Amino acid sequence: MEKKGKTGMENEGVIDTWLRKHRLLYVGATKHPFILSISDGTIDISSFKTWLGQDYIFVRAFVPFVASLIVKAWKESDDRSDMEVILGGMAALNDELEWFKKEAFKWGVQLSHPLLPHKPNQEYCRFLESLMSVEANYTVAITAFWAIEAVYQESFALCLGDESRTPPELKETCQRWGSEAFGKYCCSLKHIANRRLKQASDDELKKAEVALLTVLEHEVEFWNMSRSGS
């Protein structure tokens, strides 16, 4: 029989325990109607364009968050390879921003002024800023980072399934986050987060769980915003 830790969480990992506990919210974030509409080919392209412009804004705010996470890993991690894993994701963000610019041009989406973040996007970016503070430790921040990446990976992977009817012009978008390579990267982040959570204090565990839930809630609101266009 597997031993359980002080919180009763099995050795398979704290994150999986939390995902079972909060399954409805996780499913809501990863199988949102916006994503399902891509997968079944019924998406309103205006919704996709809203998502494209707003996600570009979000990724620009995501860059300094990931940079701050590298600093936290350097200062707090017990494993030097953590920083290398996160740095790999950081390097990919430059390519990601260029991809957004290319896609925006293709779809006629204006990325410069007067493009402004919608309220759900503003709130999500403020949450990222809170994770950059010294008060947010590495364990909490890496858990949130995994969640942000994992939601996109699982969501867009759904649009690449054998039975999906994703429009051909959106396949590249889905491949960017739904690919096997990105899935392996997310697994690496999950491994880091689980290792840190296994060592965490009760207070850190509570804060990390709240951070995970906050990410999922923001992801749902971001999809809602994209679908409604406001």
ZAMARGU-4260 file (C-alpha; in steps of 0.2 Angstrom, whole numbers, plus 5000, padded with zeros to 4 digits):
<rodrens>
0) 5000/5000/5000 | 5006/5017/4996 | 5010/5029/5010 | 5002/5045/5011 | 5009/5062/5017
5) 5003/5073/5030 | 4989/5080/5020 | 4983/5063/5014 | 4988/5066/4996 | 4995/5051/4987
10) 5012/5049/4980 | 5005/5050/4962 | 5006/5069/4965 | 4997/5083/4974 | 4991/5091/4957
15) 4982/5076/4952 | 4973/5075/4969 | 4968/5093/4967 | 4962/5090/4949 | 4950/5077/4955
20) 4944/5088/4969 | 4941/5102/4957 | 4936/5092/4942 | 4921/5102/4937 | 4931/5118/4936
25) 4946/5110/4927 | 4934/5102/4914 | 4926/5119/4912 | 4943/5127/4908 | 4949/5113/4896
30) 4933/5109/4888 | 4925/5126/4886 | 4912/5129/4873 | 4925/5140/4864 | 4937/5126/4862
35) 4923/5114/4858 | 4917/5125/4844 | 4934/5125/4836 | 4935/5106/4838 | 4917/5103/4830
40) 4920/5116/4816 | 4906/5128/4822 | 4917/5142/4829 | 4912/5160/4824 | 4928/5167/4817
45) 4925/5184/4825 | 4927/5175/4842 | 4943/5168/4836 | 4949/5185/4831 | 4944/5192/4848
50) 4954/5178/4857 | 4969/5181/4845 | 4971/5199/4850 | 4967/5197/4868 | 4979/5183/4870
55) 4993/5193/4862 | 4991/5206/4876 | 4991/5192/4889 | 5007/5184/4882 | 5016/5201/4883
60) 5011/5201/4901 | 5016/5183/4903 | 5034/5186/4898 | 5039/5196/4913 | 5030/5183/4924
65) 5040/5169/4917 | 5056/5180/4919 | 5052/5182/4937 | 5049/5163/4939 | 5067/5160/4933
70) 5073/5172/4946 | 5063/5162/4959 | 5070/5146/4953 | 5087/5152/4954 | 5085/5158/4972
75) 5073/5145/4979 | 5074/5129/4969 | 5083/5113/4976 | 5086/5107/4958 | 5096/5117/4946
80) 5088/5109/4931 | 5072/5118/4935 | 5079/5134/4928 | 5084/5126/4912 | 5066/5119/4910
85) 5058/5136/4913 | 5071/5145/4902 | 5066/5133/4887 | 5048/5140/4889 | 5054/5158/4890
90) 5064/5156/4874 | 5049/5149/4865 | 5039/5165/4870 | 5048/5176/4857 | 5043/5164/4843
95) 5026/5164/4850 | 5024/5183/4850 | 5030/5183/4832 | 5017/5170/4828 | 5004/5181/4835
100) 5009/5195/4824 | 5009/5184/4808 | 4992/5177/4812 | 4985/5194/4816 | 4991/5201/4799
105) 4983/5185/4791 | 4966/5188/4800 | 4966/5207/4799 | 4967/5209/4818 | 4975/5226/4824
110) 4988/5222/4838 | 4993/5240/4841 | 4983/5255/4847 | 4968/5255/4850 | 4968/5237/4855
115) 4965/5237/4874 | 4963/5222/4886 | 4946/5217/4890 | 4941/5217/4909 | 4944/5198/4911
120) 4961/5200/4903 | 4966/5214/4914 | 4961/5204/4929 | 4971/5189/4923 | 4986/5200/4920
125) 4985/5208/4937 | 4985/5190/4944 | 5001/5187/4935 | 5008/5203/4943 | 5004/5197/4960
130) 5014/5181/4957 | 5029/5191/4952 | 5030/5199/4970 | 5042/5193/4983 | 5027/5187/4994
135) 5023/5174/4981 | 5036/5160/4983 | 5042/5148/4970 | 5031/5134/4974 | 5015/5144/4972
140) 5022/5152/4956 | 5027/5136/4947 | 5010/5128/4951 | 5001/5143/4943 | 5013/5142/4928
145) 5010/5124/4925 | 4991/5127/4926 | 4992/5141/4913 | 5002/5130/4901 | 4992/5114/4904
150) 4975/5122/4901 | 4980/5127/4884 | 4989/5110/4880 | 4974/5100/4885 | 4962/5112/4877
155) 4970/5113/4860 | 4975/5095/4860 | 4956/5091/4860 | 4955/5100/4843 | 4968/5088/4835
160) 4959/5072/4839 | 4954/5060/4826 | 4936/5064/4827 | 4938/5083/4828 | 4932/5094/4813
165) 4944/5109/4817 | 4944/5121/4802 | 4960/5118/4792 | 4964/5137/4794 | 4965/5134/4813
170) 4975/5118/4814 | 4991/5128/4816 | 4984/5137/4831 | 4979/5120/4839 | 4996/5112/4834
175) 5006/5126/4843 | 4998/5122/4860 | 4991/5104/4857 | 5006/5096/4851 | 5015/5081/4859
180) 5031/5092/4861 | 5021/5105/4871 | 5013/5091/4881 | 5030/5084/4886 | 5035/5102/4891
185) 5019/5103/4902 | 5024/5086/4910 | 5041/5093/4915 | 5033/5108/4923 | 5020/5097/4932
190) 5035/5086/4938 | 5043/5101/4946 | 5027/5108/4954 | 5023/5091/4961 | 5041/5089/4968
195) 5040/5107/4976 | 5022/5103/4983 | 5027/5087/4991 | 5040/5097/5001 | 5028/5112/5005
200) 5022/5118/5021 | 5003/5117/5025 | 5002/5136/5022 | 5011/5135/5005 | 5000/5120/5000
205) 4984/5131/5003 | 4991/5146/4993 | 4996/5135/4979 | 4979/5127/4978 | 4971/5144/4978
210) 4983/5149/4964 | 4978/5134/4954 | 4960/5138/4956 | 4962/5156/4952 | 4971/5151/4935
215) 4956/5139/4931 | 4944/5153/4935 | 4953/5166/4924 | 4955/5153/4910 | 4936/5151/4910
220) 4933/5169/4910 | 4946/5172/4896 | 4937/5159/4885 | 4920/5167/4889 | 4927/5184/4884
225) 4933/5177/4868 | 4917/5169/4864 | 4906/5184/4868 | 4919/5197/4860 | 4918/5208/4876
</rodrens>
